[in-house]
Amino acid sequence: MKISRIDHLGIGVKNIEEVLPYFENVLGLKCYAVEEVADQKVKTAFLKVGEVKLELLEPTSDDSPIAKWLENGGKGVHHVAFAVEDGVADALVEAEGKGIRLIDKTPRPGAEKMSIGFLHPKTTAGILTELCEPQNK
Ligand code: ZN
C-alpha cells in the first residue's frame, strides 16, 4: 500500500464542548466542522494543524465503540489515520495478507466523506490504525 501522510489523529473525549476551549483558546486551532457519524455512533469535531487534522470523537450512544473505549480507561489519542493513495479496499486485503487482523474487512463511510477501514491494534504495535481516502476518487 502507498501511505502519503497522516490524515488525522482521532482523539476520544466524553464531551467535545468541554475540551474545545483547550484546542481553540490555548493551542489556537480552529474547529472547522462538526459532524455526526451514525455508523460509528459518534459526534466528530475537526481541527486543522497544518496538513494534519485532529478528529475529536464524542460518543452519541452508550454502545458506541468510543463509549466503551472511554469506559475501559481510554483517554487521549484513540487512533492514527493514514491516507492511502491506492485504495482502502486493496490496502485492507494487502494488510490481511501480511498477517494483520482487520476490524473492517471492507471500507465503510467515515466523517468528511472519507472511505475508511480499521486495523486491529493487537497486530499493529498497539496503535489502532485507520486507513482512509476520499470517497469519490
Ligand atoms: Zn478517524
Residues whose N, C-alpha, C, O or C-beta is under 5 A from the ligand:
A	BS01	ZN	G10 E55 A81 E130
